[in-house]
Amino acid sequence: MNIDKELLKKSSEWGIKNAMSQGLPKDVLKGIVKNARIMGDVMYVSRELGIEPKSAEYDQYFSDTRKRGIDNSVEFAYGGSTVPSICGISPYNTPMDVYEDMLGLPRPSDNDEDKEDIFFAGHMVEPMYREYFRRLYSEKENRYTVIDTDLQFNSRKWPHFVMNVDGLLIERETGKLGILEIKHTDYRNTRTIGTFQSGNVPKHYEAQGRCYAEGLGADFVVFVLGWGLRPNSNCMTTVRIERDEAVAEALLDNCEAFIESYVKRRKMPPLNSIKDGDLLRKNLEEYFGPVDRKESPITFDSKKFGSNLTALLDAEEKVEEAKKGEKKAKEKVDEATKKYEEYQIAFIEELGTAPYGYIEDADGTNYLIAYDVQNGVNVDKLVDEHPDIYEKVQKPAIDTAALKKRFPEIYRECYEPKEGAKRKFTIKKTFKRRRK
């Protein structure tokens, strides 16, 4: 989309004034401009053009600004979210996907609607989590000045790198510039949520944030992860990482080399850069299509593929050895488990309905033997009878350890046999009596 230069200039001026009115210092702005060219304010231009948010026209406009920059000046532009895909560390897209997308090559569209819905959901909740972050860390803790900006930047050092950040931060104690990067996920995505709650960031997110920091000359990045639609301490967590020039430069240099070596030359990127097996198979199917059984077989060049064949056969042998070992180990486990269960029967019959019993061996060691259902926190009871406590220990699943430590009486009250749980046989050493 070609946009009038005068409108772009006005949008940049408006975006700068808006950022400064929110607390962006003039000297920090100068530092940003040294690192990146301000291209325009995306939202200002869309309003002036009468493009309605949530419309198909807006989606196309926003997509165009990311592919060539809002001023249409960057051929084969990539953003922070594209960096991990180009570098082979994205769990969602590969260098092949980026290559085909940049060249406008036809690609399967099975999941396009799903991707659009996910992007739309993230775009809608982003302002909500930014405002909650501002409430926590600007109004309450007085730690950051949060600057909401829709200015688009183009790196001066990496000419194809276009940046649309979720926000800028000024650390009030030091005056340092930071990047605010907001992510949103499903509450069932416990793997990503757990990674953030442990103080870490998934590699593909980390790559995106580090490149934004390097592109704008920022000192740190604060990631915000939200899940659900109710921002509070139980549905949001933050992680801060400091700038790492070496890592970011390596990532961005790789992206520029990708553009020059493959995209501009219309040369397919190597498949060995794709580390994820599922993504590799997906790309192979997309690129080569279905196997043609009528086509004549080919003969591989032994000189070209000889060393690769040796390595392939060696890897196959190791896989088979591992499978055999795994099979033998499983057989041993199954056999031992069968014997273990056979010897339990006599004790189970004797226990009857008793919760547990004791037995002493010939050496005087005492054992506790039980055959009963496992206990667990009755969540429904906790919610109904202690809703305030439930709010404090829900993350998004119940944090049983926190409940036990902070509210031991309520933990004991709600710790009951699990409904529908299988009986479990346990034998534990308790103590050894002293012989006279």
N, C-alpha and C positions, 0 to 999 in steps of 0.2 A: 504494500500500500504506500503510494507516494503522498507525503504530507508536506504542505507548504512550509518553506523555511522560516517565514516570519512567525507562523504559529508555533513551530518548534522552539524558536528563540523565546517567545513569550512564555511558553510552557516551562522552559528551563528557568527563566527569571522567577516565575511564580513558585516553582518547586523549591528553588534556593531560599526565597524569602520565607516560604512556609516552614522549611527545615530550621532556619535560623530563629524563627519566631517560637519554635518549640524548644530552643536551647542549644542548637548546634553552634559552637564558637566559630568565629571568623577564621582563626588560625588553623582550626581543625579542617574547615572547609578548604582552605588553601592546600593543606596536606593531601586531601582527597583528590583535588584537581591536578596536583602534580603526578598522581598515580593513574588517574582515569579521566577520560573526557566525558562531560555531561552531555547526554544526547537529547534529553527532553523528559517531560513528566508525562508518563503513560496515561494516567487518569485524567489529567487536565486536557490533553489532546482528545481523548475519547468523549469528554463532555462537550468540548467545543465542536466536535464533528457530529454531535447528536446521536452518538452510538449508545444504545440502551444497554446497561449491564444485564447479564443473564441471557442476552439475545444471541442468535447464531452469528450475527454480524460482529458482535463484541468478541466472541470466541475466536473468529477468524482474525480479527484485528490484533488481539492479544498474541495469537500464534505467530502472526507475521512479524510483530515487533521482536519476538524472541529469535526468529530465524534470520532476520537481516538487520535487526536494530530498528528502533522507532523511526530513525531518519533514513532508513533503507540504504545505509552506507556500508554495511558489513556483509560481505559475501561469505556464506557458510559459517554463520555465527553459532557459538555454543554458549550455554549458560552453566551455572554451577551444578545443576542437577544432571547435566550431560557429561560432566567430567568423569564421574565414576563409570559411566557406560563406556566411554572412549578408552579408559584405562583398564577395563576388564575387571572391575571390582563391584559392579552393580549386580544385585540379585534379580533385576527385572529386565534390563536391556543390555545388548552387547555392542561391540564396535561395528559389527555388521548392520545392526539395526540403525545405528546413527548414520553410517555410510549411505544406506538406502534412503533414509529419511532426508538427508541433506541433498541428495541428488534427485529426489522426487521419484524414485523408482517404485513401481507398483509393489505393494506388500499386502499380505493377508490382513483382513480387518476384523477378524473374529472378536478380538477383545477391545477394539477401539472404543466401543460404547462404555465398557467397564472402566477403561482408563479415563475417559472424559468425566464419568460420574465421580471417580475418586478425586480427580483434579478439582472438579466443581465443589465437592464437599470440603476439601482442604482450603480452597479459596474463600468459602463462606465462613468457616470457623476461625480463620486466621486473625481477623480483627478482634474477635472475642477473646482469644488467648493473649493477644498483644495487650489488650486493655487490662486483663487480669494480671498479667506480668507487671504492667505499670502500677497497678494498685499495690501489689506486693512489694516491689523493689524500688519504686519511686516515691509513692505516697507514704507507705508504712515504714520501710527500712531506710529510705533516703540514700540508696546505693547508686542507682543509675538514673540518668535523664534518658527517657525513651522518646525517640524521634520516629514518627510514622512518615515515611516518604515513598512516593511512587516515581522518583527520579530514576532514570535508566543510565547506567554508566558503561563506558567502553574502555577496557584496559589500554594503556599506552604501550606497555611492554609486550603484551600478548594481544595482537590486533584483532583476533577473532573472538575474544572473550567478552561477552556482554553480560552485565550484572543487573538483576532486579532483586534487591534485598528486601527482607520482611521488615526490617527496621534498623536504625542506627542507635547505638548506645554511647553515652558519655559517662564514664565512671567518675562520680562526683569527688571522690577523695583524691584521685590522681589526674583527672582530666583526660585520661586515655580514651581513644576511640575504639568502639567494639561493634560487632555485627550481631543482630538478633535474627536467629533462624528458627522459624516455627514449623513443627511437624505435628501431624495428627494421624492417629491410627485407631483401629478397632479395639475395643476393650478386651477382645479375645486374643489379641496379638501379644501374649504374655512374654514371648521371647524378646521382642523389641522393648516392651515396657520394663522387663527385668534388667535388660542391658543398661537402660537409662537410670533406673533406680540404684544400680550398683555404681553409678558415677562414671559410666563409660558411654561412648557413642558408637553406633554401628559404622563400619569403615566407609560405606558409601556416603553416609551423612557427613562424617568427619571430613572426607575429601572435599565435599561441596563447601562446607564452612571455611575450611582452611584456604581454599582458593578465593573465596570472597574477601577474606581478611587480607590476603596478599594483593589482590587486585585493587583494593581501596587503601591499602597501607594501614589497616586497623591492627590493634594490639591483641585482640582476643575475640572469641565468638561465644555467645551464650545460646545454647540450644534449648528450646522449649518443646517438650513432647506432651501433647494432650490426648486423652482418649475419652470417648463419650461426648455429651453435649452440655455438660454442666461443669464449667471450670472451677475447681477448688483443689485443696491440697491432696485430696484422694484421687483426683483425675488429672493431675498435671505434675510434671517434674522438670527440673532444669539441670543442665550440665554446662560448665564453662571450660573451654580449652584455650590455651595461649597460642599465639601465632608461632608457626614453625616455618621459617622461610625455605629451608632446604626441601622439606616435604612438598610444600605448595609449588615451588618452582619446578620440581621434578614432574609433578602432575600436569602443570600448565604447559611446560615444554613438550611433554608427550602429546598433549592435545593439539598443539600447533603443528608438530611433526605429522600427526595423523591427517590434519587438513592438507598439508603440503604434499605428503607422500602418497596418500591414497585418494582423498576426495577430489582434489584438483586434477589429479592424473587419471581419474575414473578407474582406479585400480582397486580391486577387492582387497580389504585388509585380511591378514592371515588368520585362519581359523584357530590356530594354536594360542591366540591371545584370549580365547574364551575358556575360562577355567571351570565354569559350571556345566556339568554333563547334560542336564536337561535343556539349558539354553543353547548348548552346542547342537544337540539333536534338532531343536526347533529351527535354528538357523539353517542347518543342512537341508531340512525338509523344505523350508521356504525358498532357499536359493536354487537347489537342484531339482526340486519337484519330485514326483513319484518315480520309482524305478521302472524302466522300460524293459520288460522281459524279452522283447523281440530284438533289442539292440545287441550288436556283436560284442563279445567280451574284449577287454583290452589286455595288453601285455605290459607289465611294469618294467621300467628300465632298472636292471639290477645294480648298475653303478650308482644311480641316483637314489634308489630306495634300499640298497643293501644294508647299510648301517641301521636304518630305521626298522628293517625286517628283523635284524638280530635283537634289537631292543624290544620290539613287539613280542617276539617269541619268548624272550626272557621274562617279560612282564606277565605273559599268559601263564607261564609255568608257575610263577610265584602266586598268581591268583588261584590256580588249581590246588597248589600245596596248602594255601590258606584255607580254602574251602574244605579240603580233606581234614585238616586239623580241627576246623570248626565243627564238622560233622562228628568226628570222634569225640570231641569234648562234649557235644550235646548228648551223644549216646551214653557217655559216662555219667553225666548229670541226670539223665532220665533214669538210668539204672539205679543210681544211688538214691534218688528221690523216691522211687518205687519201694525200695527196701525200707527207707525212713518212714514212709506212710504205713507200711505193713506192721512195723513195730509199734506204731502209735495206737493201733486198734485196742489192745488190751488196756491201755491207760484211759482211753476215751470211754470204754464200756464201764470202767470202774468209777470214773468221774460222774457219770450220769448227768444230773442238772447242776452239780456243784460248780462254782466259778473257777476254782483251782484247787490243787492239792500239793502236798509236800512228800518227798521221798529222800531217804538217806542212803548213800552208796556204801560199799564195804570200807572205804577210806574215811568215812565220817563226813563227807561233803554233802550238804543239803541242797536239793533242787526243788524249784517251784515248777509245777506242770499245769498248764491251762489249755482249755479248748473252748474258745468263746469268740464272739464277734468282736471286731476291733472297735474301739471308741473313736469318736471325733466330735468336733464342735457342731452342735445342732444350730445351723445358721438361722433357720426360721424362728427358733426360740429366742436366739440372740436379737434378731431384728424386732420381733414382737414385744419382748419384755425389756430389752435394753438398747433401743435405737440409737441413743447418744454414744454408747460404747461401740456399737457396730460401725458408726461413721468414723471413729478414730482408728479402727484396726482393719478397715477394708482397703485393699491396695492392688489391683481391683478385687482379687480373691482375699479371703480372710487371712490375715497374718496371725496364725495360731501362736507363734512364739511371742509376739507383741501382746496378744490378749492374755497369755499365761503370765507374762512378766508384770504387766501393768495393772491387770485386773484379775488377780488369782482366784478370788471368790466367785466371780461371774464365770470364769473359765471352768471351775469345778462344777458349777451349777449347769452349764451348757454342754459339758463333756459327757456324751452319752454313747451307747452302742449305735453304730451307723445302721440306719434302716436298710434292709435288703443286703447287708454285707455278709460275705462268706465267713464261716467259722475258721479260725486259725489256731493251729496247734503250736504251742510254744513251750520250751523247756529252758529254764535259766538257773544258773548256779547262784545260790543265795549267800550261804556262809559255810564255813567248815568248823565243826565243833571240836574243841580240844578233848583229846582222850585222856582219861585219868591214868 
